[in-house]
Amino acid sequence: MSRGSWKERAKCLKRDVYALYLALGDPRTPWYAKVFMAVIILHTLSPVDLIPDFIPVLGQLDDLVVLPLGISVALRMIPEEVMRECR
C-alpha cells in the first residue's frame, strides 16, 4: 500500500471519529449505538486490557483491532442521514 493511501485512511478515520462524537449528542442516534460507542471508548481508555500487553504480539494486536473494528460497527449502527450531517 502506498504512503498516500495510509494518509487518506488516517484522515478518514479522524473525520469518522469526530463524526461519531457529534452523533453521540444527536437525538436521532439509537440508544444501543450510544451504549456501544461508550463501551468502545471505555475499553480504549481503560488500563485493563482484554489481552494483557505483556503477551507478545496479541497484547498489542488487541488494541489495534478492537478500536477500528468498534468504529466500523458503530458507523453501521447510526442512521446514514445522521452520519452524513455529522461528517
HELIX and SHEET records of a PDB file:
HELIX    1   1 ARG A    3  LEU A   24  1                                  22    
HELIX    2   2 TRP A   31  LEU A   45  1                                  15    
HELIX    3   3 LEU A   58  MET A   77  1                                  20    
HELIX    4   4 GLU A   80  CYS A   86  1                                   7    
END                                                                             
